[in-house]
């Protein structure tokens, strides 16, 4: 649905009255390559798991929000840092595709 390699939608909510769609997304099982957002180093140790809510492109007539499960990594160089995700180019609450389409 999202065309995010290595990720899957594991839960969704549709509110037809206000035309909103929420998708919960997490990494596929076995995809354990984590990259530190600070230095770009591959890291194996997870510090904690958190969620980030981002705006995505509309799906049909529904405003779409993606709730992405992210890992905070324990980088030996940087300390605890959030993992680097290709679909999230910055700390803004928008996906890369949303920024490209709107920007």
Buried (B, 14 or more C-beta within 10 A) or exposed (E): EBEBEEBBEEEEEEEEEEEEBBBBBBBEEEEEEBBBBBEEBEBEEBBEEEEBEBBBBEEEEBBBBBBBBBBBBBBEEBEBBBBBBEBBEEEEEBBBBBBEEEE
